[in-house]
């Protein structure tokens, strides 16, 4: 019999691609707000309701649910939503496991590379570094604490936290937003352009989840970030190069981004490097460690 894996955040880009990778080896179930297919089960985080039949004979949960950090301005209400979608959703899962006396083999949670704070430094962060002290690092700390509770409350044999960098995909996210301005000759770096943009190819992030699922020795936090570092300016130039488009517009000034995005602009204008050594030492091999190869794969169809 196949092991049962329950995936939250079913409508997200990573969940969809991950399902293609592991769907033959595992019985997959998805928690979603509106059931459409047989293997989907409804939940409502705000109401605290969940279809408990999703938990029958379950072995693993991959927790990908979480409102998009960069989708809207960070109003006080949006900030609460960003935290609630991650923390309250985990609490609902824990409550259901406790009620049904289920202990998982693994609870694998999405997390963010912003754990270390949003600033541009020459430091290369590793998993042993402490958290930062801004809003995004606060979100990630609460997110990871909610994941750790599964182990502490004896609801999972192990907990893995995937500190995810900017996921590069032509279908969604940062890369999709960066392509049109470059194609229409108005692309440019943001702010100084010197801020680092930790990145990972969509195929690799899905492989990291698969690897975490199949590697019982993995536990704790891992930086899911490509070994090759790039600044915003370098990334912009590489995209233009792959698309064979010139870049001649001046950088978008930081104050303009702050006017448009408010506090969210910090996440765009600042960024440091993070090391993926711990993940590689665990035995993971990146398919796309090189930025140019990653972009060629995504943009040259």
C-alpha positions as protocol buffer text, in pm:
chain_id: "A"
residue {
  index: 1
  type: UNK
  ca { x: 0 y: 0 z: 0 }
}
residue {
  index: 2
  type: UNK
  ca { x: 117 y: 350 z: -82 }
}
residue {
  index: 3
  type: UNK
  ca { x: 186 y: 589 z: 205 }
}
residue {
  index: 4
  type: UNK
  ca { x: -63 y: 874 z: 230 }
}
residue {
  index: 5
  type: UNK
  ca { x: 70 y: 1231 z: 198 }
}
residue {
  index: 6
  type: UNK
  ca { x: -161 y: 1522 z: 278 }
}
residue {
  index: 7
  type: UNK
  ca { x: -64 y: 1850 z: 110 }
}
residue {
  index: 8
  type: UNK
  ca { x: -193 y: 2194 z: 210 }
}
residue {
  index: 9
  type: UNK
  ca { x: -177 y: 2499 z: -17 }
}
residue {
  index: 10
  type: UNK
  ca { x: -317 y: 2285 z: -297 }
}
residue {
  index: 11
  type: UNK
  ca { x: -373 y: 2572 z: -542 }
}
residue {
  index: 12
  type: UNK
  ca { x: -13 y: 2693 z: -517 }
}
residue {
  index: 13
  type: UNK
  ca { x: 255 y: 2653 z: -782 }
}
residue {
  index: 14
  type: UNK
  ca { x: 479 y: 2426 z: -567 }
}
residue {
  index: 15
  type: UNK
  ca { x: 193 y: 2193 z: -466 }
}
residue {
  index: 16
  type: UNK
  ca { x: 90 y: 2142 z: -828 }
}
residue {
  index: 17
  type: UNK
  ca { x: 443 y: 2066 z: -950 }
}
residue {
  index: 18
  type: UNK
  ca { x: 529 y: 1853 z: -647 }
}
residue {
  index: 19
  type: UNK
  ca { x: 218 y: 1639 z: -709 }
}
residue {
  index: 20
  type: UNK
  ca { x: 349 y: 1555 z: -1056 }
}
residue {
  index: 21
  type: UNK
  ca { x: 681 y: 1445 z: -904 }
}
residue {
  index: 22
  type: UNK
  ca { x: 556 y: 1220 z: -626 }
}
residue {
  index: 23
  type: UNK
  ca { x: 204 y: 1126 z: -740 }
}
residue {
  index: 24
  type: UNK
  ca { x: 302 y: 779 z: -863 }
}
residue {
  index: 25
  type: UNK
  ca { x: 476 y: 672 z: -541 }
}
residue {
  index: 26
  type: UNK
  ca { x: 235 y: 812 z: -281 }
}
residue {
  index: 27
  type: UNK
  ca { x: -138 y: 846 z: -234 }
}
residue {
  index: 28
  type: UNK
  ca { x: -183 y: 1223 z: -243 }
}
residue {
  index: 29
  type: UNK
  ca { x: -460 y: 1418 z: -76 }
}
residue {
  index: 30
  type: UNK
  ca { x: -504 y: 1794 z: -82 }
}
residue {
  index: 31
  type: UNK
  ca { x: -665 y: 2035 z: 161 }
}
residue {
  index: 32
  type: UNK
  ca { x: -842 y: 2310 z: -26 }
}
residue {
  index: 33
  type: UNK
  ca { x: -1108 y: 2575 z: 33 }
}
residue {
  index: 34
  type: UNK
  ca { x: -1333 y: 2433 z: -239 }
}
residue {
  index: 35
  type: UNK
  ca { x: -1336 y: 2066 z: -331 }
}
residue {
  index: 36
  type: UNK
  ca { x: -1332 y: 1998 z: -707 }
}
residue {
  index: 37
  type: UNK
  ca { x: -1163 y: 1656 z: -739 }
}
residue {
  index: 38
  type: UNK
  ca { x: -1198 y: 1328 z: -548 }
}
residue {
  index: 39
  type: UNK
  ca { x: -861 y: 1355 z: -374 }
}
residue {
  index: 40
  type: UNK
  ca { x: -942 y: 1703 z: -240 }
}
residue {
  index: 41
  type: UNK
  ca { x: -1081 y: 1775 z: 107 }
}
residue {
  index: 42
  type: UNK
  ca { x: -1224 y: 2103 z: 229 }
}
residue {
  index: 43
  type: UNK
  ca { x: -1102 y: 2314 z: 517 }
}
residue {
  index: 44
  type: UNK
  ca { x: -1172 y: 2665 z: 637 }
}
residue {
  index: 45
  type: UNK
  ca { x: -896 y: 2807 z: 853 }
}
residue {
  index: 46
  type: UNK
  ca { x: -1097 y: 3109 z: 974 }
}
residue {
  index: 47
  type: UNK
  ca { x: -1391 y: 2892 z: 1081 }
}
residue {
  index: 48
  type: UNK
  ca { x: -1164 y: 2618 z: 1214 }
}
residue {
  index: 49
  type: UNK
  ca { x: -1345 y: 2353 z: 1010 }
}
residue {
  index: 50
  type: UNK
  ca { x: -1179 y: 2061 z: 832 }
}
residue {
  index: 51
  type: UNK
  ca { x: -1284 y: 1737 z: 661 }
}
residue {
  index: 52
  type: UNK
  ca { x: -1131 y: 1481 z: 897 }
}
residue {
  index: 53
  type: UNK
  ca { x: -1159 y: 1195 z: 647 }
}
residue {
  index: 54
  type: UNK
  ca { x: -848 y: 1348 z: 483 }
}
residue {
  index: 55
  type: UNK
  ca { x: -650 y: 1211 z: 780 }
}
residue {
  index: 56
  type: UNK
  ca { x: -745 y: 842 z: 741 }
}
residue {
  index: 57
  type: UNK
  ca { x: -425 y: 626 z: 739 }
}
residue {
  index: 58
  type: UNK
  ca { x: -211 y: 937 z: 691 }
}
residue {
  index: 59
  type: UNK
  ca { x: 172 y: 915 z: 719 }
}
residue {
  index: 60
  type: UNK
  ca { x: 300 y: 1259 z: 616 }
}
residue {
  index: 61
  type: UNK
  ca { x: 185 y: 1620 z: 589 }
}
residue {
  index: 62
  type: UNK
  ca { x: 353 y: 1870 z: 356 }
}
residue {
  index: 63
  type: UNK
  ca { x: 233 y: 2209 z: 479 }
}
residue {
  index: 64
  type: UNK
  ca { x: 256 y: 2463 z: 195 }
}
residue {
  index: 65
  type: UNK
  ca { x: -39 y: 2685 z: 291 }
}
residue {
  index: 66
  type: UNK
  ca { x: 31 y: 3055 z: 337 }
}
residue {
  index: 67
  type: UNK
  ca { x: -91 y: 3384 z: 189 }
}
residue {
  index: 68
  type: UNK
  ca { x: 144 y: 3537 z: -72 }
}
residue {
  index: 69
  type: UNK
  ca { x: 393 y: 3774 z: 97 }
}
residue {
  index: 70
  type: UNK
  ca { x: 434 y: 4006 z: -201 }
}
residue {
  index: 71
  type: UNK
  ca { x: 81 y: 4011 z: -341 }
}
residue {
  index: 72
  type: UNK
  ca { x: -58 y: 4312 z: -152 }
}
residue {
  index: 73
  type: UNK
  ca { x: 55 y: 4609 z: 59 }
}
residue {
  index: 74
  type: UNK
  ca { x: 119 y: 4518 z: 421 }
}
residue {
  index: 75
  type: UNK
  ca { x: -177 y: 4682 z: 592 }
}
residue {
  index: 76
  type: UNK
  ca { x: -231 y: 4575 z: 957 }
}
residue {
  index: 77
  type: UNK
  ca { x: -508 y: 4343 z: 832 }
}
residue {
  index: 78
  type: UNK
  ca { x: -284 y: 4191 z: 563 }
}
residue {
  index: 79
  type: UNK
  ca { x: -7 y: 4134 z: 820 }
}
residue {
  index: 80
  type: UNK
  ca { x: -250 y: 3941 z: 1039 }
}
residue {
  index: 81
  type: UNK
  ca { x: -356 y: 3737 z: 736 }
}
residue {
  index: 82
  type: UNK
  ca { x: 5 y: 3653 z: 645 }
}
residue {
  index: 83
  type: UNK
  ca { x: 64 y: 3516 z: 994 }
}
residue {
  index: 84
  type: UNK
  ca { x: -277 y: 3350 z: 1040 }
}
residue {
  index: 85
  type: UNK
  ca { x: -263 y: 3164 z: 707 }
}
residue {
  index: 86
  type: UNK
  ca { x: 56 y: 2996 z: 827 }
}
residue {
  index: 87
  type: UNK
  ca { x: 14 y: 2962 z: 1204 }
}
residue {
  index: 88
  type: UNK
  ca { x: -361 y: 2906 z: 1246 }
}
residue {
  index: 89
  type: UNK
  ca { x: -361 y: 2654 z: 961 }
}
residue {
  index: 90
  type: UNK
  ca { x: -89 y: 2455 z: 1141 }
}
residue {
  index: 91
  type: UNK
  ca { x: -288 y: 2473 z: 1466 }
}
residue {
  index: 92
  type: UNK
  ca { x: -596 y: 2332 z: 1288 }
}
residue {
  index: 93
  type: UNK
  ca { x: -385 y: 2041 z: 1158 }
}
residue {
  index: 94
  type: UNK
  ca { x: -241 y: 1975 z: 1507 }
}
residue {
  index: 95
  type: UNK
  ca { x: -584 y: 1984 z: 1670 }
}
residue {
  index: 96
  type: UNK
  ca { x: -716 y: 1731 z: 1417 }
}
residue {
  index: 97
  type: UNK
  ca { x: -419 y: 1497 z: 1465 }
}
residue {
  index: 98
  type: UNK
  ca { x: -457 y: 1511 z: 1845 }
}
residue {
  index: 99
  type: UNK
  ca { x: -832 y: 1450 z: 1827 }
}
residue {
  index: 100
  type: UNK
  ca { x: -785 y: 1145 z: 1606 }
}
residue {
  index: 101
  type: UNK
  ca { x: -478 y: 1019 z: 1797 }
}
residue {
  index: 102
  type: UNK
  ca { x: -259 y: 1022 z: 1483 }
}
residue {
  index: 103
  type: UNK
  ca { x: 120 y: 1040 z: 1486 }
}
residue {
  index: 104
  type: UNK
  ca { x: 284 y: 1131 z: 1155 }
}
residue {
  index: 105
  type: UNK
  ca { x: 612 y: 993 z: 1024 }
}
residue {
  index: 106
  type: UNK
  ca { x: 698 y: 1345 z: 910 }
}
residue {
  index: 107
  type: UNK
  ca { x: 564 y: 1698 z: 908 }
}
residue {
  index: 108
  type: UNK
  ca { x: 737 y: 1899 z: 636 }
}
residue {
  index: 109
  type: UNK
  ca { x: 666 y: 2270 z: 643 }
}
residue {
  index: 110
  type: UNK
  ca { x: 735 y: 2551 z: 403 }
}
residue {
  index: 111
  type: UNK
  ca { x: 932 y: 2837 z: 559 }
}
residue {
  index: 112
  type: UNK
  ca { x: 1112 y: 3144 z: 431 }
}
residue {
  index: 113
  type: UNK
  ca { x: 1469 y: 3253 z: 369 }
}
residue {
  index: 114
  type: UNK
  ca { x: 1359 y: 3584 z: 527 }
}
residue {
  index: 115
  type: UNK
  ca { x: 1406 y: 3412 z: 864 }
}
residue {
  index: 116
  type: UNK
  ca { x: 1742 y: 3592 z: 883 }
}
residue {
  index: 117
  type: UNK
  ca { x: 1590 y: 3937 z: 833 }
}
residue {
  index: 118
  type: UNK
  ca { x: 1562 y: 4169 z: 535 }
}
residue {
  index: 119
  type: UNK
  ca { x: 1891 y: 4350 z: 500 }
}
residue {
  index: 120
  type: UNK
  ca { x: 2179 y: 4360 z: 257 }
}
residue {
  index: 121
  type: UNK
  ca { x: 2504 y: 4245 z: 417 }
}
residue {
  index: 122
  type: UNK
  ca { x: 2815 y: 4058 z: 312 }
}
residue {
  index: 123
  type: UNK
  ca { x: 2726 y: 3776 z: 550 }
}
residue {
  index: 124
  type: UNK
  ca { x: 2625 y: 3438 z: 409 }
}
residue {
  index: 125
  type: UNK
  ca { x: 2361 y: 3301 z: 646 }
}
residue {
  index: 126
  type: UNK
  ca { x: 2350 y: 2942 z: 766 }
}
residue {
  index: 127
  type: UNK
  ca { x: 2081 y: 2755 z: 958 }
}
residue {
  index: 128
  type: UNK
  ca { x: 2262 y: 2816 z: 1289 }
}
residue {
  index: 129
  type: UNK
  ca { x: 2225 y: 3195 z: 1260 }
}
residue {
  index: 130
  type: UNK
  ca { x: 1961 y: 3368 z: 1476 }
}
residue {
  index: 131
  type: UNK
  ca { x: 1648 y: 3527 z: 1326 }
}
residue {
  index: 132
  type: UNK
  ca { x: 1632 y: 3889 z: 1218 }
}
residue {
  index: 133
  type: UNK
  ca { x: 1413 y: 4152 z: 1383 }
}
residue {
  index: 134
  type: UNK
  ca { x: 1177 y: 4278 z: 1114 }
}
residue {
  index: 135
  type: UNK
  ca { x: 823 y: 4181 z: 1014 }
}
residue {
  index: 136
  type: UNK
  ca { x: 917 y: 3908 z: 764 }
}
residue {
  index: 137
  type: UNK
  ca { x: 1152 y: 3735 z: 1007 }
}
residue {
  index: 138
  type: UNK
  ca { x: 876 y: 3754 z: 1271 }
}
residue {
  index: 139
  type: UNK
  ca { x: 638 y: 3579 z: 1027 }
}
residue {
  index: 140
  type: UNK
  ca { x: 893 y: 3303 z: 962 }
}
residue {
  index: 141
  type: UNK
  ca { x: 977 y: 3256 z: 1333 }
}
residue {
  index: 142
  type: UNK
  ca { x: 608 y: 3209 z: 1417 }
}
residue {
  index: 143
  type: UNK
  ca { x: 565 y: 2982 z: 1112 }
}
residue {
  index: 144
  type: UNK
  ca { x: 855 y: 2758 z: 1221 }
}
residue {
  index: 145
  type: UNK
  ca { x: 745 y: 2755 z: 1584 }
}
residue {
  index: 146
  type: UNK
  ca { x: 404 y: 2628 z: 1469 }
}
residue {
  index: 147
  type: UNK
  ca { x: 584 y: 2349 z: 1278 }
}
residue {
  index: 148
  type: UNK
  ca { x: 811 y: 2257 z: 1572 }
}
residue {
  index: 149
  type: UNK
  ca { x: 503 y: 2206 z: 1789 }
}
residue {
  index: 150
  type: UNK
  ca { x: 422 y: 1890 z: 1592 }
}
residue {
  index: 151
  type: UNK
  ca { x: 738 y: 1726 z: 1728 }
}
residue {
  index: 152
  type: UNK
  ca { x: 708 y: 1878 z: 2075 }
}
residue {
  index: 153
  type: UNK
  ca { x: 349 y: 1758 z: 2109 }
}
residue {
  index: 154
  type: UNK
  ca { x: 451 y: 1411 z: 1983 }
}
residue {
  index: 155
  type: UNK
  ca { x: 233 y: 1438 z: 1672 }
}
residue {
  index: 156
  type: UNK
  ca { x: 520 y: 1376 z: 1428 }
}
residue {
  index: 157
  type: UNK
  ca { x: 838 y: 1169 z: 1446 }
}
residue {
  index: 158
  type: UNK
  ca { x: 1029 y: 1447 z: 1273 }
}
residue {
  index: 159
  type: UNK
  ca { x: 977 y: 1803 z: 1150 }
}
residue {
  index: 160
  type: UNK
  ca { x: 1154 y: 1954 z: 847 }
}
residue {
  index: 161
  type: UNK
  ca { x: 1138 y: 2328 z: 772 }
}
residue {
  index: 162
  type: UNK
  ca { x: 1223 y: 2435 z: 417 }
}
residue {
  index: 163
  type: UNK
  ca { x: 1350 y: 2796 z: 423 }
}
residue {
  index: 164
  type: UNK
  ca { x: 1254 y: 2881 z: 69 }
}
residue {
  index: 165
  type: UNK
  ca { x: 1426 y: 3142 z: -148 }
}
residue {
  index: 166
  type: UNK
  ca { x: 1262 y: 3324 z: -441 }
}
residue {
  index: 167
  type: UNK
  ca { x: 1124 y: 3040 z: -656 }
}
residue {
  index: 168
  type: UNK
  ca { x: 1201 y: 3095 z: -1024 }
}
residue {
  index: 169
  type: UNK
  ca { x: 921 y: 2988 z: -1257 }
}
residue {
  index: 170
  type: UNK
  ca { x: 785 y: 3136 z: -1576 }
}
residue {
  index: 171
  type: UNK
  ca { x: 435 y: 3043 z: -1454 }
}
residue {
  index: 172
  type: UNK
  ca { x: 418 y: 3253 z: -1138 }
}
residue {
  index: 173
  type: UNK
  ca { x: 607 y: 3460 z: -883 }
}
residue {
  index: 174
  type: UNK
  ca { x: 895 y: 3705 z: -917 }
}
residue {
  index: 175
  type: UNK
  ca { x: 1032 y: 3586 z: -1252 }
}
residue {
  index: 176
  type: UNK
  ca { x: 692 y: 3607 z: -1421 }
}
residue {
  index: 177
  type: UNK
  ca { x: 665 y: 3970 z: -1304 }
}
residue {
  index: 178
  type: UNK
  ca { x: 1018 y: 4057 z: -1418 }
}
residue {
  index: 179
  type: UNK
  ca { x: 979 y: 3924 z: -1774 }
}
residue {
  index: 180
  type: UNK
  ca { x: 723 y: 4169 z: -1931 }
}
residue {
  index: 181
  type: UNK
  ca { x: 913 y: 4495 z: -1854 }
}
residue {
  index: 182
  type: UNK
  ca { x: 1230 y: 4343 z: -2003 }
}
residue {
  index: 183
  type: UNK
  ca { x: 1040 y: 4221 z: -2310 }
}
residue {
  index: 184
  type: UNK
  ca { x: 896 y: 4572 z: -2360 }
}
residue {
  index: 185
  type: UNK
  ca { x: 1241 y: 4736 z: -2317 }
}
residue {
  index: 186
  type: UNK
  ca { x: 1157 y: 4901 z: -1985 }
}
residue {
  index: 187
  type: UNK
  ca { x: 1322 y: 4647 z: -1756 }
}
residue {
  index: 188
  type: UNK
  ca { x: 1571 y: 4769 z: -1495 }
}
residue {
  index: 189
  type: UNK
  ca { x: 1726 y: 4687 z: -1159 }
}
residue {
  index: 190
  type: UNK
  ca { x: 1540 y: 4783 z: -843 }
}
residue {
  index: 191
  type: UNK
  ca { x: 1690 y: 5031 z: -596 }
}
residue {
  index: 192
  type: UNK
  ca { x: 2069 y: 4997 z: -593 }
}
residue {
  index: 193
  type: UNK
  ca { x: 2046 y: 4656 z: -760 }
}
residue {
  index: 194
  type: UNK
  ca { x: 2314 y: 4539 z: -514 }
}
residue {
  index: 195
  type: UNK
  ca { x: 2072 y: 4352 z: -290 }
}
residue {
  index: 196
  type: UNK
  ca { x: 2109 y: 3975 z: -315 }
}
residue {
  index: 197
  type: UNK
  ca { x: 1815 y: 3771 z: -439 }
}
residue {
  index: 198
  type: UNK
  ca { x: 1843 y: 3417 z: -302 }
}
residue {
  index: 199
  type: UNK
  ca { x: 1676 y: 3201 z: -567 }
}
residue {
  index: 200
  type: UNK
  ca { x: 1587 y: 2842 z: -647 }
}
residue {
  index: 201
  type: UNK
  ca { x: 1447 y: 2679 z: -964 }
}
residue {
  index: 202
  type: UNK
  ca { x: 1089 y: 2547 z: -932 }
}
residue {
  index: 203
  type: UNK
  ca { x: 1207 y: 2197 z: -1025 }
}
residue {
  index: 204
  type: UNK
  ca { x: 1470 y: 2203 z: -748 }
}
residue {
  index: 205
  type: UNK
  ca { x: 1235 y: 2327 z: -474 }
}
residue {
  index: 206
  type: UNK
  ca { x: 994 y: 2043 z: -558 }
}
residue {
  index: 207
  type: UNK
  ca { x: 1284 y: 1797 z: -554 }
}
residue {
  index: 208
  type: UNK
  ca { x: 1386 y: 1933 z: -211 }
}
residue {
  index: 209
  type: UNK
  ca { x: 1040 y: 1849 z: -75 }
}
residue {
  index: 210
  type: UNK
  ca { x: 1057 y: 1504 z: -234 }
}
residue {
  index: 211
  type: UNK
  ca { x: 1404 y: 1449 z: -89 }
}
residue {
  index: 212
  type: UNK
  ca { x: 1286 y: 1562 z: 257 }
}
residue {
  index: 213
  type: UNK
  ca { x: 996 y: 1319 z: 238 }
}
residue {
  index: 214
  type: UNK
  ca { x: 1222 y: 1026 z: 144 }
}
residue {
  index: 215
  type: UNK
  ca { x: 1515 y: 1104 z: 377 }
}
residue {
  index: 216
  type: UNK
  ca { x: 1422 y: 1008 z: 736 }
}
residue {
  index: 217
  type: UNK
  ca { x: 1750 y: 1150 z: 871 }
}
residue {
  index: 218
  type: UNK
  ca { x: 1653 y: 1504 z: 768 }
}
residue {
  index: 219
  type: UNK
  ca { x: 1523 y: 1714 z: 1055 }
}
residue {
  index: 220
  type: UNK
  ca { x: 1508 y: 2083 z: 1142 }
}
residue {
  index: 221
  type: UNK
  ca { x: 1564 y: 2383 z: 914 }
}
residue {
  index: 222
  type: UNK
  ca { x: 1726 y: 2379 z: 569 }
}
residue {
  index: 223
  type: UNK
  ca { x: 1802 y: 2672 z: 339 }
}
residue {
  index: 224
  type: UNK
  ca { x: 1634 y: 2590 z: 6 }
}
residue {
  index: 225
  type: UNK
  ca { x: 1849 y: 2820 z: -202 }
}
residue {
  index: 226
  type: UNK
  ca { x: 2065 y: 2767 z: -508 }
}
residue {
  index: 227
  type: UNK
  ca { x: 2442 y: 2748 z: -442 }
}
residue {
  index: 228
  type: UNK
  ca { x: 2507 y: 3031 z: -692 }
}
residue {
  index: 229
  type: UNK
  ca { x: 2436 y: 3376 z: -548 }
}
residue {
  index: 230
  type: UNK
  ca { x: 2301 y: 3667 z: -754 }
}
residue {
  index: 231
  type: UNK
  ca { x: 2217 y: 4031 z: -692 }
}
residue {
  index: 232
  type: UNK
  ca { x: 1900 y: 4192 z: -826 }
}
residue {
  index: 233
  type: UNK
  ca { x: 2112 y: 4361 z: -1096 }
}
residue {
  index: 234
  type: UNK
  ca { x: 2277 y: 4031 z: -1197 }
}
residue {
  index: 235
  type: UNK
  ca { x: 1943 y: 3851 z: -1213 }
}
residue {
  index: 236
  type: UNK
  ca { x: 1787 y: 4129 z: -1423 }
}
residue {
  index: 237
  type: UNK
  ca { x: 2084 y: 4127 z: -1663 }
}
residue {
  index: 238
  type: UNK
  ca { x: 2076 y: 3748 z: -1698 }
}
residue {
  index: 239
  type: UNK
  ca { x: 1702 y: 3747 z: -1776 }
}
residue {
  index: 240
  type: UNK
  ca { x: 1758 y: 4014 z: -2044 }
}
residue {
  index: 241
  type: UNK
  ca { x: 2050 y: 3814 z: -2184 }
}
residue {
  index: 242
  type: UNK
  ca { x: 1844 y: 3494 z: -2209 }
}
residue {
  index: 243
  type: UNK
  ca { x: 1552 y: 3685 z: -2365 }
}
residue {
  index: 244
  type: UNK
  ca { x: 1800 y: 3862 z: -2595 }
}
residue {
  index: 245
  type: UNK
  ca { x: 1669 y: 4205 z: -2497 }
}
residue {
  index: 246
  type: UNK
  ca { x: 1875 y: 4517 z: -2417 }
}
residue {
  index: 247
  type: UNK
  ca { x: 1863 y: 4690 z: -2077 }
}
residue {
  index: 248
  type: UNK
  ca { x: 1901 y: 5065 z: -2096 }
}
residue {
  index: 249
  type: UNK
  ca { x: 1654 y: 5204 z: -1841 }
}
residue {
  index: 250
  type: UNK
  ca { x: 1793 y: 5354 z: -1517 }
}
residue {
  index: 251
  type: UNK
  ca { x: 1737 y: 5169 z: -1189 }
}
residue {
  index: 252
  type: UNK
  ca { x: 1394 y: 5215 z: -1033 }
}
residue {
  index: 253
  type: UNK
  ca { x: 1465 y: 5439 z: -731 }
}
residue {
  index: 254
  type: UNK
  ca { x: 1393 y: 5294 z: -389 }
}
residue {
  index: 255
  type: UNK
  ca { x: 1159 y: 5580 z: -291 }
}
residue {
  index: 256
  type: UNK
  ca { x: 934 y: 5502 z: -591 }
}
residue {
  index: 257
  type: UNK
  ca { x: 899 y: 5140 z: -478 }
}
residue {
  index: 258
  type: UNK
  ca { x: 824 y: 5257 z: -124 }
}
residue {
  index: 259
  type: UNK
  ca { x: 548 y: 5483 z: -257 }
}
residue {
  index: 260
  type: UNK
  ca { x: 397 y: 5194 z: -453 }
}
residue {
  index: 261
  type: UNK
  ca { x: 445 y: 4907 z: -209 }
}
residue {
  index: 262
  type: UNK
  ca { x: 484 y: 5072 z: 131 }
}
residue {
  index: 263
  type: UNK
  ca { x: 663 y: 4854 z: 389 }
}
residue {
  index: 264
  type: UNK
  ca { x: 664 y: 4560 z: 145 }
}
residue {
  index: 265
  type: UNK
  ca { x: 929 y: 4750 z: -57 }
}
residue {
  index: 266
  type: UNK
  ca { x: 1187 y: 4647 z: 202 }
}
residue {
  index: 267
  type: UNK
  ca { x: 1154 y: 4285 z: 88 }
}
residue {
  index: 268
  type: UNK
  ca { x: 1232 y: 4398 z: -268 }
}
residue {
  index: 269
  type: UNK
  ca { x: 1512 y: 4646 z: -190 }
}
residue {
  index: 270
  type: UNK
  ca { x: 1711 y: 4439 z: 61 }
}
residue {
  index: 271
  type: UNK
  ca { x: 1848 y: 4086 z: 62 }
}
residue {
  index: 272
  type: UNK
  ca { x: 2147 y: 3879 z: 171 }
}
residue {
  index: 273
  type: UNK
  ca { x: 2296 y: 3547 z: 71 }
}
residue {
  index: 274
  type: UNK
  ca { x: 2222 y: 3214 z: 237 }
}
residue {
  index: 275
  type: UNK
  ca { x: 2415 y: 2888 z: 223 }
}
residue {
  index: 276
  type: UNK
  ca { x: 2269 y: 2559 z: 100 }
}
residue {
  index: 277
  type: UNK
  ca { x: 2563 y: 2355 z: 235 }
}
residue {
  index: 278
  type: UNK
  ca { x: 2353 y: 2178 z: 503 }
}
residue {
  index: 279
  type: UNK
  ca { x: 2106 y: 2060 z: 238 }
}
residue {
  index: 280
  type: UNK
  ca { x: 2384 y: 1944 z: 6 }
}
residue {
  index: 281
  type: UNK
  ca { x: 2562 y: 1770 z: 297 }
}
residue {
  index: 282
  type: UNK
  ca { x: 2237 y: 1579 z: 357 }
}
residue {
  index: 283
  type: UNK
  ca { x: 2280 y: 1438 z: 5 }
}
residue {
  index: 284
  type: UNK
  ca { x: 2069 y: 1670 z: -207 }
}
residue {
  index: 285
  type: UNK
  ca { x: 2194 y: 1759 z: -556 }
}
residue {
  index: 286
  type: UNK
  ca { x: 2067 y: 2067 z: -737 }
}
residue {
  index: 287
  type: UNK
  ca { x: 1961 y: 2012 z: -1096 }
}
residue {
  index: 288
  type: UNK
  ca { x: 1992 y: 2387 z: -1163 }
}
residue {
  index: 289
  type: UNK
  ca { x: 2271 y: 2530 z: -946 }
}
residue {
  index: 290
  type: UNK
  ca { x: 2364 y: 2781 z: -1218 }
}
residue {
  index: 291
  type: UNK
  ca { x: 2146 y: 3088 z: -1283 }
}
residue {
  index: 292
  type: UNK
  ca { x: 2199 y: 3101 z: -1658 }
}
residue {
  index: 293
  type: UNK
  ca { x: 2108 y: 2732 z: -1700 }
}
residue {
  index: 294
  type: UNK
  ca { x: 1804 y: 2780 z: -1477 }
}
residue {
  index: 295
  type: UNK
  ca { x: 1679 y: 3075 z: -1682 }
}
residue {
  index: 296
  type: UNK
  ca { x: 1750 y: 2901 z: -2012 }
}
residue {
  index: 297
  type: UNK
  ca { x: 1544 y: 2605 z: -1893 }
}
residue {
  index: 298
  type: UNK
  ca { x: 1254 y: 2826 z: -1785 }
}
residue {
  index: 299
  type: UNK
  ca { x: 1248 y: 3083 z: -2063 }
}
residue {
  index: 300
  type: UNK
  ca { x: 1360 y: 2900 z: -2378 }
}
residue {
  index: 301
  type: UNK
  ca { x: 1071 y: 2675 z: -2477 }
}
